[in-house]
Amino acid sequence: MKRIKSDTITSGELTFMLIGSMIGIGILSLPNSLISKAKQDSWISAALGALYPLYMVLAAAIIYKKSPNNNILVLSKKCFGKIIGTILNVILLCFFIFNVFTLSAGLSIVLRTLIVSFVSSIKILIFIVFLSAFTAYKGLKVLARVNHLTFYYTTILTLMLFAALVKGTYLNVCPILGSGIVNILNASKSSAFAYGGIEILFLLYPLVINSNEKIIVKSSLLGVFITCVFYTWAVFITIYFLGIDNIPKAEWSVSLTTKSVYIPIINNFRFVFLILWAAIIFKPISNNYYAAAMIINSFFKNAQNKIIICIIFPMMVYLSTIPKNNAIMLSILNYFIPKFTLFNIIYVTLIAVILYIKKVK
């Protein structure tokens, strides 16, 4: 594949791209979706959910070793034929489009509910999608640098939650393993969905300069590990500070831990935290937007990503208007995410197995 300087990244930037693709608005409500099963052990379930991205990295390592210069879109057609391969690529495209409009809609709901209730949803959505599209429009290199910068930004905000250790109590996370191994494992299925976004790895690894199998695997594993730490810490500190009885009372429970942060010149740090975190959520929207445009680009000869990004902008805005509130959003996510996750697992597994068998022969 021909590599364009502005559309290549380093191994370090790949790590930040993966972190940026996996960490989104879902982290704010992750404890809510886990405590019904795993109770005070939900933070363990959040950590176990990382098995999903680890499996995807393993599959990517096998695929990369066999064909380092071809992304999954090319390999899909080679393994399954042009027609079936194209159909599978279209389903993968739908996954990234789904991520764009659900993340955009989710961010819009948070902003309208907690911050800017006086602004209409369509105006917020146009702004969100436009900013994400503009970032994707600037190219992969710029997008990678944005992910790099916002990683440190995310780390600082997350570390500020350490203040909750002073005002919380360890009794809220005890007894450890008290909810039962079965319940912890069942909850880990829900946490695995939170790591969605790792799939962008299969589009990006041929674009990493001066890379080999070890570098790709090392960069990917580092991204998964850091994301796992973020998710586990967010769930743990929320339970530690609020307790499992108070978490269901807030739709975005992680944001409530900011009540433990005291800054003399700021009366309501939760408000500031949500504004700052909203800026972070533009990152996974931009990443998924770029991935969607990249897949569409593969269907046409001599097409340009920038033109495609502009063309699909109205569609992205329209789809983002479908989830009107958080209840509709949750029903959409609960229905489609398990199906997309299962498809992604089967999709990359089949390609990895086919390439592995061909290598053995």
N, C-alpha and C positions, 0 to 999 in steps of 0.2 A: 504494500500500500504506500502511496506517495505521501510523504510527511511534509506538512507546511509548518514553517517555523512558528507562526502565531497559533497553530493548532497542535502543538506538542507540549508535553509537561514533563517535569522531572519526577523521580520516584517519591520524593518528599511531597510534592504537590499532589500526587496521586493519593497519598495518605490523607491529606487535608480534604481532598475532594470526596473521599469515601466517608470521612467523619461528617462533613457538611451535608452529604446526601442522606445519612441515617438519622441525624439529630434534627428534629423539627418541632412542630407544635405538640406532637404526641407526648413529649416528655413532661409537659405541664399537667397532664391528666393520667399519666401512666399508673400511679398508685391507685387511682379510682378503679381501673379495670382489673387490678390484680388482687386487691384485698378481699373481694367476695369469696375467693377460693383459698388463697394462701395466707390471709390474715396478716399477722405481724411478720411472717416470713416472706412477704412479697418481694423484698429486696433480693432474696436468694433466687426467686423465680426470674427477676429482672436480669440477674447474672446468667442464669441457665439459658435464657433466650438467645444469648450470643452464640449458641450452638448452630443456629440457622446461618448467620453470616460466615461462621467458621467452615461450615459445609460448602458454602458457595465459593469461598476462597480455595478450598481443596479442589473443587471442580474446575475452577479457573486455572489452577496450577497445572492440572492434567491437560487442559485445552491449550494453555499457553505453550507448554513443553512441545506439543505436537505441531502447533501452528501459531507461532508468536506474532506473525505479521498480519493475521486476519482476525477481525472481530467476530462476534457471535452471529452477526447478520450474514456475513459471507459464509461462515461455516454451516449455518442452518440450511442454506441452499445446497451446499456441497453434500451434506449428510442426508437430507430428506428430499432433495430434488427442488427444482425452481418453484413449483406450485405450492407444495406443502411447506417448504421453507419460507416462502413469502407469507403464507397464512400465519405461520408461527411468529414471524417477525411483526406482523400486524397486531397480533395479540400482545406482544411485548410492547409495541407502541402504545396500545390502549392502557397498559399498566403505567407508563410514564405520564401519559395525559391524565389518567386518573389521579396520580400523585399531585400533578400541578393544580388541578381544580379543587381537589379536596383540601390541600394545604392552603391554597388561596382563600377558599371559603371558610376554613377553620380560623385562619388569622383574622379574617373580616369579622367573624362572629365574636372573637375575643375583643377586638378593638371596639366594636359597636356596643358590646355588653359592659365593658369595664372602663373604657377610655373616652371614646368619641361617639357617644350615643346620639349626638345631634347631627351627625353626618350620615347621609343616605348610604345604604349598602352598595349600590351600584357605583357610587363615586369612590368608595374605599376599594372596591374590587378592581376598578379600572386603574387606580393608582398602584395597587399591589402587583397586578399582572404586568402593567407597563414597566415598572421598575425591574421586575424579574426578567422580562423579555429584553429590556435594554442591556442588562448585565450579560445575558446569554448572547446578545447581538455582538458584543464587543469581542467575542471569541473565547476559545478554551483557555488560553494563557491568562487573560484577564480574569476569567471566571475562577481559575485555580488560585490566583493571587488574592481574590476576594475571600475564598474559602480559607486561605492561609491566615489572613488578617483577622477574620471573624473567629477563628479557632481560639486565639489568645483572648479575644473579647468574651467569648463563651466561657473560657476557663476562669476568667476574673469574676464573672457573675456567679458562676457555680461555687467558687471558693468562698464567696461572701456568705453563702448559706451555712458555713461553719459556725456562724454566730448562734445558730439554733441548738448547737450542742450544749450551750450554757443554760438555755431556758427550757430545753426538753428534758426527758427522763428516759433512762435505759429500760425502765419497766415497760415502756410502750413496745419494745422490740423483744420482750421476753414472754414466754420461754422460746428460745431458738429451736426450730424444728417442731414446735408445739402444734402447728397446724397439720402435721403429717406429711410424709414424703409424697404420697399420692397427690394431695392437694397442691403441693409445691410444684410438682411436675405438670399437673393440669394447668396451673396458672402460667407456667413458663411458655405454653403454647401461645397465650395472648401476648406475652412480652416479646416473643420471637417476631411478631408482626411489626413491632416498633422498630426493628432493625431493617425494615424495608428501605431500599435505596442502595443497598450493597450491590444490587444488580447492575448498576452503572459501571462496575468494574469490567464487565464483559465487553463494554464498548470502548473503554479507555485504555486497556493495557497495551494495544498495539501502538498507542500514541505516546508512550513513555520512552524518552530518549535514553540511550546508553543503558538499556536494561537487559536483564536476563531472568531466568526462572526464579532464582533465589531472591533477587531484588524485588520482583513483583510480589512474591509471597511474603517477604519480610515487610514491605510497605503496607500490604493489605492486612496482614495480621496485626500490625501496629495500629492501623485505623480501627479495626474491630475491637482491640483491647481498650483503646482510649474511649471509644463509644460505650463499651460495656461498663467502664468505670463511671462515666457520666450518668448512665441510666441507673446503675446500682446505687450510686451515691444519692441521686435525686429521690429515689424511692425510699431508701433507708432514712435519710434525714427528715423526710416528710412524715414518716411513721413515728420516728423518734420525737419529733416536735409536736405533732397533732394527735397521734394515737389513731388506731383504726376506727374508732367510733366517730371521730370528727371529720375524717377524710371524705366520706360520702356527702357531707353537707356543702362541699364546694366542688364545682365542675372542674376547676383547674387548681387542684389542691397544692401542687408544688409552690405556686405563687404565694400561698398563705405563710410559708416558712419565712418569707421576707419580713414578717412582723417582728422577727427576732433581731433584725438588723437595725441598729440605731445610728443615725447620722444627724448630728445637731442641726444642720441647716436644711434638712429635708424632713418634712412632717409625715409624708406618706411614701415610704420607700417602695411599697408594693406597686404603686402607680408608676414610679420611675423604672422599676424592674421590668414590668410588663412592656413598657415602651422600648426599653433597651433590648428585651428578648424578641420583640416583634421585628426589630431590625435583623436579628439573627435568622429568623424564619424565612426571610427573603432568599437566603442562600440555598436551601434545598429546593425551593420553588424554581430558582434559576437553573440549578443543576438538572432537574427533571425536564425543564423547558428545553434546555440545550440537547438533552438526550432524545427527546421526542423529535426535535427538528433534525437531529442527526439520522434517526431511523427513516423519517420521511425522505430525507435527502438520498438515502440509499435506494429508494424506489425509482429515482429519476436520474437520467444522465445529464451531466453538465449543470446540475442544479446547485444553487448556493445556499448555504445555511442561513445567511442573513436575510435573504428574500423569503425563505420558508418561515423564519421566525416572525417576520412582519405579517405574512399571509395568515398564519394560524392564530394571531393575536385576538381577533374578534371571537373566534370559536372558544378560546380559553376563557375569555371573560364571560361568555354566555354560559358555559358549563359551570363556572364558579358560582353562578346565581342560583343553581338548582337547590343546594342545601340551604334552606331558609333559616334554620335554627340548629341548635346543637343536637336536639333529638333526631332530626332528619339526618344530620351528619353521622351520628353514631349508627343509625340503622343502615346507611349506605356503606359505611366502613365495615360493619359486622358482616354484611352480606358479601361484599366483593373482595375484601382483603384476604380471607382464607383461600378463596378460589384462585386469586392471582398468585399467592404464595405457593400453593400446590402446583400451579402451572409452571412457575419459575423453577421449582425444584426438579420437576420431571423434565422440563425443557433442557436445562443445562446438564442434567444427569445423562440423558440420552446422547447428547452430543459428546460428552466426556467419554462415555462408554464406547461409542462408535469409533472415536478417534483412538482410544486406547487399544481396541481390538485390531484396528488397522495397523497400529504401530507394532503390535505383537506379531502379526502376520508378515 
